[in-house]
Amino acid sequence: MFNWYKKVVVENYANFSGRARRSEYWYFVLFNFLFAIAAYLIDVNLGLNFEKGSGGPFYLIYILATFIPGLAVAIRRLHDVDKSGWFLLIVFVPFIGGIWLLVLFFSEGTIGKNNYGPDSKSNIDEINEIGKE
């Protein structure tokens, strides 16, 4: 499970192309949430909060460090359902935008090759065969 987080943060830090499986996206969200809470608690326990109820330097550094990979994996997740990364802006549509985006993040990816690359669930041999065509 942690390998998905590592894949997003280390291997694909600012990779906005390609596709991301649901498990890659949601495990990243889970671990990102847990690590953000841990960073916040470190700040609280060390008394480093900027003001009451806010984070401190550890939390701020963590959030800034994971902003780009979080954005990249969200865009790759949209690519998996054959949507442009710009579709992320649908969240700004009042009421329905956030729900629609959440539904897309939960949706199964396009089976087979789509506009953004080969199927992220297919095995490596199939990916290599598609690349040769």
Secondary structure as UniProt FT lines:
FT   HELIX           2..6
FT   HELIX           7..11
FT   TURN            12..14
FT   HELIX           22..46
FT   TURN            52..53
FT   HELIX           57..80
FT   TURN            81..82
FT   HELIX           85..92
FT   TURN            94..95
FT   HELIX           96..106
FT   TURN            115..116
FT   TURN            120..121
FT   HELIX           124..132
//
